[in-house]
Each structure stands twice: as structure tokens, then as C-alpha cells.
Amino acid sequence: MIVTELVFVRHGQAVCNAAGVVGGPRTCTGLTDLGRQQVHRSARHLAAEHADSPFAAVYAGPRLRLQQTGQLLAAAVGLPLRTEPGLDGPVHGQADGRPWTEVKTAFGGGVHVHPDRPWAAGSDTWNGYLQRAGAFLAALIDRHDGERVLFAAHGETVLSAHALLLSLGPGTDAGFTVDHGSLSRWQRHRNRFGRHRWLLERHNDTAHLTPAAGS
């Protein structure tokens, strides 16, 4: 029996993504036209689910691309959008607005390669971000025990949920692809013995983004 369900939608393509720059709070200017199309398709898909198995809440972080994504999702399921700073992405510090290629070259790779070092002056560490985001998600999950919850999420939020619910240790080199507009779904099941278990039912599902699915 499914007791609790968490559905994460990565925001649609943003202007900063298309430009290849770090899109922190200072430089995020929202979704591209393609990004809006991706979210519209995700929203239609989830609205059909909501009719049979309603969501209890829709959440987004404060960054503009999350707000735009969350507003479209919330409108599709007829719920207010709840904004939580704890669902924002990593703090990028002085990397905000710089090309990702420059940031990664200076750091020696992606933000996870040195998980206990800031990737720029004033930025998070990767492990520090996962710890902070995971603690917030754990508290939010407790708040919505027994409910279906929908998130307009950064890719990093999806990764933090995976790290939390899979009990991944710090510093792992394992990773997950999280595409724009994709769906990832966690379900907490209770078996006939009363035991609970989290199952990753779906990860990075993009089938609904094809023209046939979204028509």
C-alpha cells in the first residue's frame, strides 16, 4: 500500500541553462520558451493523475525558474503554490553568473568532485548542500506523512532526495541524470506486516515530453 508519494518535476529549461552560465538568485531570469513548453507538458500529465489521486500540496523554491515552473504546475492541479527557501538550490557565491565551463575548469570538475570544498568563493560545498537540503526534505516529508506532494525542483533537489532516501554516504562519485521537465517519483509503501519502505518508483521520466504525449 502506498502511504506517501513525492513527485519531483525538474524546472523547464531556463535562460541560464541555455546560455551555459551558473544561474544563482542574482542572474536567474526564468524559463525559455522551450522550458515553458516542457512544464506545460508536465503539468498536463500530472493534472490527469491529480483527478484520480489528488496532490495535497505543490512546493517550489524561490528562484525565478522554480517559481515559473511551480505556478504552472499549481494552476494545472488547482492548488496554491507554496514557496519554501529550503527548496532552493545550492549557494553559488561568486560563481553566480559565470560560465559553467570556467567554474568547472577552475575547480577541476563538477561541484561533486571535491565534495567538502567550496567551488567558488562564498559557495556551498556539495556535501554541505546535500546535508542542508536533506534535512529540510526530511522535515517536510514528516509534515506531509500519508499525502501526495508535488515539487517544482532544481536537479540538485532531486539529487538530495535520492541521497536522503537511498541513505547515500558523503563523497560518493555515483550520480543521476535529471533532465529539464523530467519526473522523479518516490513512494513510501507499507506492507501487510506494517513495515514501511521508500521505493524509487521512477527517475528522470521524460516520456510525457514527446509531442505525441503532450498533444
Helices and strands as residue ranges (DSSP letters): E 2-10, H 15-19, H 33-52, E 57-60, H 64-77, E 81-83, G 85-87, G 93-95, H 100-107, H 126-143, E 148-153, H 155-165, E 183-190, E 196-205, G 207-209, H 211-214
